[in-house]
Amino acid sequence: MKISKCSPLPIRIGLAKIRLPSQNFRNSLVLCFDDAFICPHDQDEECKCRKPRTGLLIEASQKYNLDYSRCEVIGDVGSTDMLAAHAVGAMKILVQTGWGKGSLSEYRYTWANVEPDYVAENFLEAVRWLVQ
């Protein structure tokens, strides 16, 4: 995924589903990212795409012929982002913004068997670490 210079669009729980139609959300993100894969389902629905399930990662890999061993997942939630990345064999980078600090402390038990490859203070530090 290529990232270009732009003003990032903040993403909150339910934003893609409730506040913006999916296509408008994707059009907004296209300024920053080549594509976006967003689960539209509620947490209690039994879909294959909501993390830690790997449906959207599989969809992305099929669309772009990705080799998971050469992919990175940057996220702030250990029990979803890090578990999904681990399940497909991608590099796992946990950022301490958002829910990241809680993922490393009071919620660490929810993903205790998985270690992040790197813990970054924020997204910028994560990207800098990747390109060094």
N, C-alpha and C positions, 0 to 999 in steps of 0.2 A: 504494500500500500504506500503510495507516495503522499507526502504531506507538503502542501504548498503554503506560502505565507498568506495568512488571513486572520481575521478575528475569530477565535474559536466559538462555536455555538455551545452554550452550557446544556448538558443533558441531565434531566431529572427523571425520577421514577414517574412513569406514566406520560411523559411529555410526548413521545412519539405516538402513543395510542390516543390520548385524550385531547391534547391541545393542537396538534398538527396532523393533518392527513399524511399518511405514509409517504406519498409521492412528494409533497411539499417539503417534508423533513429531509428526504433524500436530496432534493434539489438544493436545499440550504447547505447540506454537508458537502455537496460536490465542490464547493468552493475550497474546501480544506482536504477532502479525501476523494479517492477514486470511486469509492463505493461504501455503502453502509449495510450491514445485515442486522436487522432489529427484530426481536421477538415481540409480536403483538399480543401475546397471550398473558392472562393473569397467572400469578404464581401457583394457584391451586389447580390450574388446567394441566392435563397430562399431555403436553406437547413434547416434541423431540428437539425443539430449538431453544428452549429457555435454559440458560446456564444453571447448573454445571453440565447439563446434557450438551452434546456436541453437534446437534443438527445444523446450526448456522455455520459453525467452523467447517463442517463437511461440505455444506453448500458453497462456501467461499473457496474451499480447496478445489472443488470440481469446476467452478466457474473460471478460476484463474490458474488452474493446474499447479497448486501450491504443494511444496514439500514441507510438511509440518516441522521436520527437523531443522529447517532453515527459517522458521517463523517465530515471531515473538508475540506474546500476549502481555499487554500492559494493563493492569487493572488494580482496583482498590479493595476488592472483596475476595478474600481467600477461599471462602466456601463456594464461590461460583466461578470467578475469573480464573483463579489458580487451579482449581480442580478441573475445569474444562480444558485449560492449556495442558495440564498434566495428562489428561485422558488421551489427547492426540499426540503427545510427545513434543509439544512446542516449548520454547523457552518461556519461563514465567518471571515477570517483573511486577512486583507489588509496589504501588505508590502509597505513601503515607497520607495523602490528601483524602478527602471524602471519608470513607469507612476504613481506610487503610490502617490507621493506628489501632482501631478496635479489632481489626482482623488479626493483628499481631499480638494482641493482648487478650481481652476478655472473650473473644470468639475464636481464638487459635485452636481450641479443641475441635472445632467443626471441620478443620482440614489438617489435623495434626500429622497425618502420614505423608504430607507433601511439603517440600521445602521450596521457597522461591529461589530462582537463580540469582536474583538481585533485588534488594529493597532500596527504592529511591525515595528521596524526600518529596518529589513531585514529578509531573510528567516531563518537564524540561530536563531534569536530571536523568530520568530514565532514557530519554532520547540521546542525551549527551553520552551516557554510558555505552549505549548501543553503537554509536558512530566513532567512538575512540579507537 
